[in-house]
């Protein structure tokens, strides 16, 4: 058999989805076939099981030819037992070596869990680990004992739970990236959401393609078909967990030196029409992110303390790791990066508040080096404090914040007509892109050049469309909302649901399924969506924290008996405590082995001798710990590097704007004399604004009218709850208006003048008219301007009366 490797998968046509594994004493033979009936053969050597030797036959076979080849192999090996069928399988997960032979991981059973635009998505139902070594090869007894222990550790990563894949759709990437930036082959396995990247390195290196392997994504996938006004639509919720700095709750906290944070999860909400094949299909998607607070901090696992102290392990004077993290977010999503920080402000015994202060300082420091349009937007909002008042208000107010974020980032919209070609990954080559009122943005503002890519594709395809279809222009999401609490599980999931709820109304509105862009909390759609997010939250919490999520907000929203809720929360607390204290060390070791963070080596300490908390970019059984990291005993750092592409990092943006004045905070927060109340604008995006980005190419007047007012605190506006209340601080939403709207929701009284306050992200507001430095609204002009006349009537009513969010 000859090997003629290719550097990509284009020569193979349709993907292979079914395989049969055969064995002789000296080789494994795997045959695979695609829908067109083309068969291929892969040979894996067994004579030296400590080395990975794989070759691929470059000859395509028919079914008859392939089985004639196998018959000849059988005849040639009759003396040693011939050719035997081992198993039917559905793809190779990868190869791994501990201290002895290599093992091959196979998917032996699968189940379909959804369909994304005609592409099937599967979960692993059963997997098998096959040793390459044959029974005639002798092994060292001591090594065999340790090898079996490593094998047991490896099996602790349950591939049948929450891992999913697709043969024909890049499920590890968002829909927008698949449309705007088509990629295939090896580069897909290098993405941060592919968990078997390390396991597939060997086979990808030998055969130079990926047709034999599947790319596993870890997280959550769920689809539901819903109906509104007699029209069906499909809602898909996907959560992708990063493999960088991955692990368990107390053993993976904060950021590592590469800027990777623990519990980094991308959530995508896709809404698509359910229409016949000969009709155009409209598709929208919106992406949000969660991740641990990007500072060096830790919590020591304790069997005697259910709430261990939070330790700020290391303070970086220039916040380099934090800056790297936000650089990466810009590369992945573009600007603006909007931070929703939900941790506590005041505590009897400082825990979360320690991080709250340092995180605010980090954002302040980073913003000082950035041009105004690229600054990090933030809202520090103590969810625990606000939840103590009323559940409905928490969701309503978070919905208002989400509407503000959506105004700044937009979301993705694309229409597929019958005349467009679904070429594997649904390329945009046959679609029109709207370029009206949009000028090209700088790379630092653009999500990996997606705007330019979309514009080029539209210019090539203006003449390719179905004459019967009215093709709407596609739109881009540029920027992302990043939410965190301490664990990024419970409070974060509530906030992410609120974002998804606000986005769903606008997604259905742009699809033409709903007339208004807002959905009431009591609407059956909002209730169905809450069920999906609750299930996602439980799944992600089990993966990172060891128990289902604490869902008091959801439980009370459903009207669940308070005693039952308290009992449920208590049991989940105990389950989480037990897993964190007694099970997470082995679980962390298993993850480190699976991801290749730790690679066993003869003569070096075993992973169970080191302890999960002492790994730091370890390779080949070695520890790599510098002096500055020696005291980070409860965090192990992953070896994942960022996928640097074409965008300009945050840290280098300021060099392009050297002539611009520094626009950071002019003084520390506690020294500011003007303490304005925090804010949020309650603006769902109307039809003509929904998907347009607030960018330098779009003057603020176009969206909000004349908002050129006097700046406070230098050139940045920062809003506070009050001089004695730092529970809410923001630089893009008006907290005073948000707080007043909370009272309005409780009292059902609407003050129309207060609703004229607007997002501060692109404009500024009038100064307070007092010289006393208080936050009294007396004598202060409303922030922002009147609602534009060209908004829809339903949008004006929603802004003016807030009925959609007040119950």
C-alpha angles and dihedrals in degrees: 000000000000128000121218106168123199127210094228142025098244094102093061100064112201118022125260114242105171129053140176122211119210129180141204125180091267105031148025116224120199120190123194134182138193133214093272091061097252113146126203133188132219123191123204118191119230101180093088104029092176089068127057110232114172129165131180126214106233092205117101111220136199116232092259093048092048094053091046087056091051090049091055090049089052092051092049093053101042091113091064098038102287127239118330131188111241104180148322110248142175103221145327116271091191148271128279136183126198115172099315133027129351119264126211118216115210137183104232098171131025138177130206112241102174150339122243112198092326095319117114119232119205139194126211112256097175136003134187134205112215121192114225090210115096123222094258094065115093120222135200109263095219092047090046091056093051091041090056090050090052088048091054089049090051091052090057087077096084105212091188091067121076098334116123139170145174130214096210108023126065094237091171089069132060120257091250092055092047091053099041103033111031114199135169142175127021097355091066091060090055092062116116093242097057106097099189095054091115094045093053098046094094099051093040089053093051102043099028094222140075102226094111097049137062125220109232120212119196121210131056137325126180135156131194133180111222134178134220125177091348094307121114123217135175121236117198122189117193128179118189118195118209118238091211114100088355124168147088133330106267096025094055116046135149124343134327128219091270091058094252114140129209120254092019107174130172115207121199125190113197123188119186135171120255100225138146118274094253092058129080113261122215119208131187131182136181127192130205133174140218128190144150119280104280098237133100102265138136146184121213114230108243132187090199102044119058090193109042119200118267112237123198093218101190136005117213112206092212098030091232096165091047090049091049089053093054090043087059093048090053090050091050101042111007126229143353105050107196116197120204107189113188103178125125124276104197127031134166088232110030113241115127092023089065090064093039092063096043093047090053090050091050093052090047092051094047093046092056090067096047131084112252096254092054099046121127110259113215144182119189103198123170100221094181091059093048094045091061088070106051134331096220091055092052092057093040094051093044086051089057091051089049090053089054091050092048090052089058100042105028119200136254122271128178135167122212115201126199089250092058118096119238093213104183097287101027100257117205091230092117100044137095119234123205113237098167113129090359123108122188114277129219117268091252090060096041124081100244091317092302094142092054091044092051092048093050093048091050092052090053095048109040091112095048111084140105111271092216093056129080099220113210119208117258121241134208135228107223115185132009143238111240115198129191143166122168099289095017088228118092110022090029092056091053090052092046090053090052089052092048090048093052091045094049092060091052093043092053090045094055090046088056093241095115128035095214128049094225131080121199118235091240093052113116089236091058090048092050090048091050089056091054094048091045090054091047091049092052091049095049091044092054090051096051107018105030099240141057116281123274101252105180092137093052094042094052091043088058090049094247115173107271094225090053090049092050092049091049092049091049093052091048090050090054092046092050092047093051094049093045094048101039111017109032097077092063091040090054091049090052092051091048090052094046094049095042093242086131121032117190118233131184113255093023127100115275119245092251089055093054098046125230092263096063103059117110119169086321120182130189095358094309129124118229108197125151124202093262091055100045094095094049088095099153098050128066116199121226123226095231118130127203119263098240110200130157106311125105112246122238091246093061099040095085091062088068091055103045091137091058118094119246109264105188125124109301093217140009113280095252091054098054112116097197109066109184119186117257120263151205130180116226097217123142108192116257125221096270095045103033099099103022116106121232095235140148087264089060111057116224090240089067091063106027107016120236106352099153099129135150115291125234125214094014111306099330126082116218122185126207135187091234143301093284098034120067094164090112127038126160144162097199108037130051107243095191091059091044091051093047091049088054089059090046090055090053096046099032089229118133122205103198094196091060093057092066090080113111144195112289094208097101104015140038134236138231119272123254111263096227129092094200097084093236125136096232113140091211111119092005120128117233114270113246128007142277121299112270115258095229094064115109118266092243090053092050091049091050092051094043100044105022090208093144091064102033121078 
